[in-house]
Amino acid sequence: MKRASLRVCAGLVCAAAISAAGQSTRAQDLGLSGPARLAADSLKADIAALETYRPGYQFWQQIFTIPDGSIVFGGANDGRLLAVFPTKGDWTNPGVWRDPSLAAVVPNEDLPSKLDDRRARVAEWLEPVVGSVLHNPTRGDFLLPSAQRYGRFLQEWGAIYERFGVPAELGLAQAVIESGLAGDRRSEARAIGFCQWLPANWKRLNQLAPAVIEGNNQTTQAPYCAAYLTVLATKYGSFIPALSDHHSGGVNVGRVLINGERLGGETTREQYLLGSQFTRDLRRIDLYGFRDLYRTYGPRSYLYSEMVFGNMSTVRHLITSTPQVPIFAMRVPRAMSLSDIARQTRLSADEVRRYNPALVKRVPAQADLYLPLYVRAFGPDVSFWHRPANAKYTAALTDFLALDYPSERWDDGSLVPVLRNFEKRFRETKSEEGTVMATVLAFVIDDGESSGRREILASFRADGNIHTLFDQALLQRVNTNLNQLECSTDALQVTLGGNGCPDGR
């Protein structure tokens, strides 16, 4: 690719490409010290909260960095890697243990043949020695092929995220979890690409945006994914519930927050972490009996935020271990065919598609074309992440990130005039990033007015039956915890392999 780029570089264009490749694209270098500082403070507080409530969150970096075909065990209290077992193979092999001293906890007996039962049995043996454990199948094949193809773009994509007040490693870690960095990834529910939005959402954004949005291009998606995450993080004052809202929806997160408030959480961050733990406990105690308290907020919803935070280190490793290259964006005034682009740039069709996964035959008019260099003939340069943000945008984003209203105000509609004012301010910045923020704010306001979330959460907060069910659930959890404590005491009185409470208490 480098040789092909040199053949078409000329004069100032080539110098610009080389300069952009060598420069840092961190937000603080591009005039966003205010937003960057606010985002860093929020991230620091989130990590501190996870260290308190979910100290094993670093465990999840193992899942996407080890090829498929293994079960990883780690400590829930510190995230350290304990063992990597093959899904098919010998689990008594000492080589599977990352901490060899733990091999002795597995007694010399046959393990269950069913994989889920085998995982549960090993967890039972480990927990008396190391405390609670986490275990999960590896999913490296979800990320590693795309990381090889697209890993060179991470620094550029990170600069895009930071322009919207989202720490680069956090935003890209969400893309790792959602899509494995593949722009054309589709879920079973037909969600598309980088941050896995449904086609209906991209369609609505396209109606609101002045330029054409191609949902399968990561560099097109990244600004919208980032802007949406920063809106949610501003709503909640934390990236933790913001990520969960993206995954499981605002209604589910709203219920979790209300439950967490009733449990005594003082901040939104605490309310979310307490409420989500409450939900996980209730699902284990009586999946359907307490369902009205959490509905479709499930195990993956509970784990989602810590999976993202745990994979920030995965992103850092990919960036430092992969040579990074620039991405330039041109807004094409007319439709342009793949063959024309390849001919004029002397890049292979595969290389052009590496930058533009959405490109099958042609780039539509008023959409963005991405290349390793700027070609004036293809349209104006809209690579906003290569330039300092203008003063109006920086001021608008700083003020927006500093908003401090309860999330209930966002849900009940009373904050709409404030959000409309920011939509106007961002649009008036006459900048690419300001246009994206204005478009996403319009989308969020429209969704809040049409989704039914306001009515559902208002009913959940006021419903006397929900209050009664909450009190019953809280009592049931206390009784269950007391029984489990009894069982643990019984188990310590026998052996490490003792079952404890064989009567099922």
C-alpha positions in Angstrom: 0.0 0.0 0.0 2.8 2.4 0.8 4.4 2.1 -2.6 1.0 2.6 -4.3 0.4 5.7 -2.2 3.8 7.2 -3.3 3.0 6.8 -6.9 0.0 9.1 -6.7 1.3 11.5 -4.1 2.5 14.8 -5.5 3.8 18.0 -4.0 1.8 19.5 -1.2 -0.7 16.5 -1.2 2.1 14.0 -0.5 3.6 16.3 2.2 0.2 16.6 3.8 -0.2 12.8 3.9 3.2 12.3 5.4 2.7 15.0 7.9 -0.7 13.6 9.0 0.8 10.1 9.4 3.6 11.4 11.7 1.5 13.7 13.9 -0.3 12.7 17.0 -4.1 12.9 16.6 -4.9 12.9 20.3 -7.7 15.3 21.2 -5.5 17.6 23.4 -3.3 18.2 20.3 -6.3 19.4 18.3 -7.6 22.1 20.5 -10.1 20.0 22.6 -8.5 20.3 26.0 -11.8 21.3 27.7 -13.9 18.3 26.4 -10.9 16.0 26.7 -10.4 16.9 30.3 -14.1 16.4 31.1 -14.1 13.0 29.4 -10.9 12.0 31.2 -12.4 12.9 34.6 -15.6 10.9 33.8 -13.5 7.9 32.6 -11.3 8.0 35.8 -14.4 8.0 38.0 -15.9 5.1 36.0 -12.8 3.0 36.4 -12.7 3.7 40.1 -16.3 2.6 40.4 -15.6 -0.6 38.4 -12.6 -1.3 40.7 -15.0 -1.2 43.6 -18.0 -2.9 42.2 -16.6 -5.1 39.3 -12.9 -5.5 40.1 -12.7 -8.4 37.6 -13.5 -6.3 34.6 -10.0 -6.7 33.1 -10.7 -10.4 32.7 -12.7 -9.6 29.5 -9.6 -8.6 27.5 -8.7 -12.3 27.3 -11.9 -13.3 25.4 -11.2 -11.4 22.2 -7.4 -12.0 22.1 -7.4 -15.8 22.3 -8.6 -17.7 19.2 -11.9 -19.6 19.4 -12.0 -23.1 20.9 -11.1 -22.4 24.5 -12.7 -21.7 27.9 -11.0 -19.0 29.9 -11.2 -18.8 33.7 -10.3 -15.7 35.6 -10.6 -14.1 39.0 -13.7 -12.0 39.6 -11.9 -10.1 42.3 -8.9 -9.0 40.3 -9.4 -10.1 36.6 -6.2 -12.2 36.6 -6.0 -15.1 34.1 -6.2 -18.4 35.9 -6.5 -21.1 33.2 -7.3 -21.6 29.5 -9.0 -24.9 28.8 -9.7 -26.4 25.4 -13.3 -26.8 24.6 -12.4 -30.3 23.3 -9.4 -31.8 25.0 -7.7 -32.7 28.3 -8.6 -30.4 31.2 -6.1 -32.2 33.5 -3.1 -31.1 31.4 -0.9 -28.9 33.7 -0.2 -26.7 30.7 -3.6 -25.1 30.8 -2.9 -23.4 34.1 -1.6 -19.8 34.0 -1.1 -20.2 37.7 0.4 -23.7 38.1 -0.2 -23.8 41.8 -4.0 -24.0 41.1 -3.7 -27.3 39.3 -3.8 -29.1 42.7 -7.4 -27.9 43.3 -8.7 -30.2 40.6 -9.2 -33.7 42.1 -8.2 -36.8 40.2 -11.7 -37.7 39.0 -13.6 -37.7 35.7 -15.1 -34.3 34.7 -18.6 -34.1 33.3 -18.8 -34.6 29.6 -21.2 -31.7 29.0 -19.2 -28.5 28.6 -21.4 -26.3 30.7 -21.4 -28.8 33.6 -17.6 -29.1 33.3 -17.2 -25.3 33.6 -19.5 -25.2 36.6 -17.6 -28.0 38.3 -14.2 -26.4 37.8 -15.6 -23.1 39.1 -16.8 -25.0 42.3 -13.3 -26.3 42.9 -11.6 -22.9 42.3 -13.8 -20.6 44.3 -12.9 -21.8 47.8 -9.3 -21.1 46.9 -9.4 -17.9 44.8 -12.8 -16.5 45.5 -15.5 -15.9 42.8 -14.4 -16.8 39.3 -15.4 -15.7 35.8 -15.4 -18.1 32.8 -16.3 -17.6 29.2 -15.6 -19.1 25.7 -12.9 -17.3 23.8 -13.9 -15.2 20.7 -10.6 -14.2 19.2 -11.8 -15.3 15.7 -14.5 -12.5 16.0 -11.8 -9.8 16.2 -8.4 -11.1 15.0 -9.1 -11.3 11.2 -10.6 -7.8 11.2 -7.8 -6.5 13.4 -5.3 -7.7 10.8 -7.2 -5.9 8.0 -8.2 -2.7 9.8 -5.9 -2.4 12.8 -3.8 0.2 11.0 -6.7 2.6 11.1 -7.3 2.6 14.9 -5.4 5.8 15.6 -7.4 7.7 13.0 -10.7 6.3 14.3 -9.6 7.1 17.9 -9.0 10.7 16.9 -12.6 10.8 15.6 -14.0 9.5 18.9 -11.9 12.0 20.9 -13.2 14.9 18.8 -16.7 14.1 20.3 -15.4 13.8 23.9 -15.1 10.1 24.0 -11.8 8.5 25.1 -10.4 6.7 22.0 -9.7 3.4 23.7 -13.2 3.3 25.2 -15.0 4.0 22.0 -12.9 1.6 20.0 -13.3 -1.1 22.7 -17.0 -0.9 22.2 -16.4 -1.4 18.4 -14.3 -4.4 19.3 -17.2 -5.9 21.3 -19.9 -5.0 18.9 -18.4 -5.7 15.5 -14.8 -6.9 15.9 -13.9 -3.7 14.0 -15.7 -4.9 10.8 -17.8 -2.3 9.1 -20.0 -4.8 7.2 -20.7 -7.1 10.2 -24.4 -7.9 10.6 -26.0 -9.4 13.7 -28.9 -11.8 13.8 -31.1 -8.8 14.4 -29.6 -7.2 11.2 -27.8 -4.6 13.2 -25.0 -3.1 11.0 -21.3 -2.5 11.5 -19.0 -0.7 13.8 -21.4 0.0 16.7 -24.2 -2.3 15.5 -27.1 0.0 14.9 -30.3 -1.3 13.3 -31.0 -0.3 9.7 -34.0 1.8 10.8 -31.7 3.9 12.9 -29.3 4.5 10.1 -32.2 5.3 7.8 -33.5 7.9 10.2 -30.0 9.4 10.6 -29.8 9.6 6.8 -33.0 11.6 6.8 -31.7 14.0 9.3 -28.1 14.4 8.0 -27.2 16.7 5.0 -24.6 14.2 3.7 -25.1 10.5 2.7 -24.3 8.1 5.5 -23.0 4.7 4.3 -23.6 2.4 7.3 -21.0 -0.2 6.3 -18.0 2.2 6.4 -16.3 2.3 9.8 -14.9 5.8 9.2 -18.5 7.0 8.4 -20.0 5.2 11.4 -17.3 6.3 13.9 -18.5 10.0 14.3 -22.1 8.9 14.8 -21.2 6.1 17.2 -19.0 8.6 19.1 -21.6 11.4 19.1 -24.3 9.1 20.3 -22.1 7.7 23.1 -21.2 11.2 24.3 -24.9 12.2 24.4 -25.7 9.2 26.5 -22.7 9.7 28.7 -23.8 13.3 29.3 -27.3 12.1 30.1 -26.0 9.7 32.8 -22.9 11.5 33.9 -21.0 8.2 33.2 -19.9 6.0 30.4 -21.0 2.9 32.3 -24.8 3.3 32.0 -24.3 5.0 28.6 -22.7 1.9 27.2 -25.5 -0.2 28.7 -28.1 2.0 27.2 -26.6 1.5 23.8 -26.7 -2.2 24.3 -30.0 -2.9 26.1 -32.0 0.3 25.6 -33.0 3.3 27.7 -36.0 1.6 29.2 -34.0 -1.2 30.6 -31.3 1.1 32.0 -34.0 3.4 33.4 -35.5 0.5 35.4 -32.0 -0.5 36.6 -31.4 3.1 37.8 -34.7 3.4 39.6 -34.0 0.1 41.4 -30.5 1.3 42.2 -31.9 4.5 43.6 -34.2 2.5 45.9 -31.2 0.5 47.0 -29.5 3.7 48.2 -27.2 4.7 45.3 -26.4 8.4 45.5 -25.0 9.0 42.0 -26.2 7.7 38.7 -23.0 5.6 38.5 -23.7 4.0 41.9 -27.4 3.5 41.1 -26.6 1.7 37.9 -24.0 -0.6 39.4 -26.2 -1.4 42.4 -29.3 -1.9 40.3 -27.6 -4.1 37.8 -26.2 -6.4 40.5 -29.7 -6.5 42.0 -31.1 -7.6 38.6 -28.5 -10.3 38.2 -29.2 -11.7 41.7 -33.0 -11.7 41.1 -32.6 -13.5 37.8 -30.7 -16.3 39.6 -33.2 -16.5 42.4 -36.4 -16.5 40.4 -36.1 -15.7 36.7 -39.8 -15.1 36.0 -41.1 -14.2 39.5 -39.4 -10.8 39.5 -39.3 -10.2 35.8 -41.4 -7.1 36.0 -38.5 -5.4 37.8 -36.0 -5.9 34.9 -37.8 -7.3 31.8 -35.2 -7.9 29.0 -32.1 -6.7 30.9 -30.2 -9.9 30.9 -26.7 -11.4 31.7 -25.0 -9.8 28.7 -26.6 -6.4 29.6 -25.0 -6.8 33.1 -21.6 -7.6 31.6 -21.6 -5.3 28.7 -19.9 -2.2 30.2 -17.2 -4.1 32.0 -16.5 -6.0 28.8 -15.9 -2.7 27.0 -13.8 -1.3 29.7 -11.8 -4.5 30.0 -10.9 -4.3 26.3 -9.5 -0.8 26.4 -6.1 -2.6 26.9 -6.8 -4.7 23.8 -7.2 -1.5 21.8 -4.0 0.0 23.2 -2.1 -3.2 22.3 -3.4 -3.2 18.8 -2.4 0.4 18.2 1.1 0.0 19.6 1.7 -3.3 17.7 0.3 -2.2 14.3 1.8 0.5 12.1 -0.8 3.2 11.8 -1.7 5.0 8.6 -3.7 8.2 7.8 -7.3 8.2 6.4 -8.4 11.0 4.3 -12.1 11.7 3.6 -13.4 13.3 0.4 -17.1 14.1 -0.2 -17.7 13.1 -3.8 -20.0 15.5 -5.7 -21.2 12.8 -8.0 -21.4 9.0 -8.0 -17.9 7.4 -8.5 -17.2 3.9 -9.6 -14.7 1.6 -8.0 -12.9 1.1 -11.3 -12.5 4.9 -11.7 -11.1 5.2 -8.1 -8.7 2.4 -8.6 -7.5 3.7 -12.0 -6.9 7.3 -10.7 -5.2 6.2 -7.5 -3.4 3.1 -8.8 -4.6 1.3 -5.7 -6.0 -2.2 -6.0 -9.7 -2.7 -5.7 -9.1 -4.6 -2.5 -7.1 -1.8 -1.0 -9.8 0.8 -1.9 -12.3 -1.5 -0.2 -10.2 -1.8 2.9 -10.8 1.9 3.4 -14.4 1.7 2.1 -16.1 -1.7 3.1 -19.4 -0.3 1.8 -18.1 0.1 -1.7 -19.3 -2.6 -4.0 -19.5 -0.8 -7.4 -19.7 2.9 -6.7 -19.7 5.6 -4.0 -23.0 7.5 -4.1 -23.1 11.2 -4.7 -22.6 13.3 -1.5 -21.2 10.3 0.4 -17.6 10.1 1.7 -14.8 8.3 0.0 -11.8 7.3 2.2 -8.3 6.9 0.9 -4.7 6.9 2.3 -4.2 10.3 0.7 -6.2 13.4 -0.3 -7.1 13.6 -4.0 -8.5 17.0 -4.9 -10.4 15.7 -7.9 -12.5 13.5 -5.8 -14.1 16.3 -3.8 -13.5 18.6 -0.7 -11.4 17.3 2.2 -13.8 16.5 5.0 -11.2 14.8 7.3 -12.1 17.0 10.2 -10.1 14.9 12.7 -6.9 16.1 10.9 -7.7 19.8 11.8 -8.1 21.7 15.0 -11.7 22.1 16.1 -13.1 25.6 15.6 -13.8 27.7 18.6 -17.6 27.6 18.3 -17.6 23.8 18.2 -15.1 23.5 21.2 -17.3 25.9 23.3 -20.5 24.1 22.4 -19.1 20.6 23.2 -17.5 21.8 26.4 -20.8 23.3 27.6 -22.7 20.2 26.5 -20.5 17.8 28.3 -20.8 20.0 31.4 -24.6 19.6 31.6 -25.6 18.3 35.0 -29.3 17.2 35.0 -30.8 14.0 36.4 -31.3 11.4 33.8 -35.0 11.5 34.7 -35.2 15.0 33.2 -33.9 13.6 29.9 -36.5 10.8 30.0 -39.6 12.9 31.0 -39.1 15.4 28.1 -38.5 18.5 30.2 -35.0 18.9 28.9 -36.0 19.0 25.2 -35.7 22.8 24.9 -32.1 22.6 26.3 -31.2 19.9 23.8 -32.8 21.8 20.9 -30.7 24.8 21.8 -27.5 22.7 21.7 -28.7 21.2 18.4 -28.9 24.7 17.0 -25.5 25.7 18.5 -23.7 22.7 17.0 -25.3 23.2 13.6 -24.2 26.9 13.7 -20.6 25.9 14.1 -20.5 25.2 10.4 -18.2 22.2 11.0 -18.4 18.5 10.0 -18.3 17.4 13.7 -20.9 20.0 14.7 -23.2 18.8 12.0 -22.8 15.2 13.3 -23.6 16.3 16.8 -26.7 18.3 15.7 -27.9 15.3 13.7 -27.5 12.9 16.6 -29.2 15.3 19.0 -32.1 15.6 16.6 -32.2 11.8 16.4 -32.2 11.4 20.3 -34.9 14.0 20.7 -37.1 12.4 18.1 -36.5 8.9 19.7 -37.4 10.3 23.1 -40.7 11.7 21.8 -41.8 8.6 19.9 -40.4 5.6 21.7 -42.8 5.4 24.6 -39.9 5.4 27.1 -41.2 8.4 29.0 -44.6 6.7 29.8 -43.0 3.3 30.6 -40.5 4.7 33.1 -43.0 7.1 34.7 -45.4 4.2 35.3 -42.5 2.0 36.6 -41.5 4.7 39.1 -45.1 5.3 40.4 -46.6 1.8 40.2 -47.6 0.5 43.7 -47.4 -3.1 42.5 -43.8 -2.6 41.4 -43.0 -1.1 44.8 -44.4 -4.2 46.5 -42.5 -6.5 44.2 -39.3 -4.6 44.8 -39.7 -5.1 48.6 -40.4 -8.8 48.1 -37.4 -9.2 45.9 -35.1 -7.4 48.4 -36.3 -9.7 51.2 -35.8 -12.7 49.0 -32.3 -11.7 48.2 -31.4 -11.1 51.8 -32.6 -14.6 52.7 -30.8 -16.2 49.8 -27.5 -14.5 50.8 -27.9 -15.7 54.3 -28.4 -19.3 53.1 -25.4 -19.0 50.8 -23.3 -17.8 53.8 -24.5 -20.8 55.8 -23.5 -23.1 52.9 -20.1 -21.6 52.7 -19.6 -22.2 56.4 -20.7 -25.8 56.0 -18.3 -26.3 53.1 -15.3 -25.0 55.1 -16.0 -27.6 57.8 -15.6 -30.5 55.4 -13.0 -30.3 52.6 -12.2 -28.0 49.7 -14.2 -30.4 47.5 -17.2 -30.4 49.8 -20.5 -29.5 48.2 -22.0 -27.7 51.1 -25.8 -27.6 51.5 -26.5 -30.8 49.5 -30.2 -30.4 50.3 -30.3 -27.4 47.9 -30.7 -24.7 50.5 
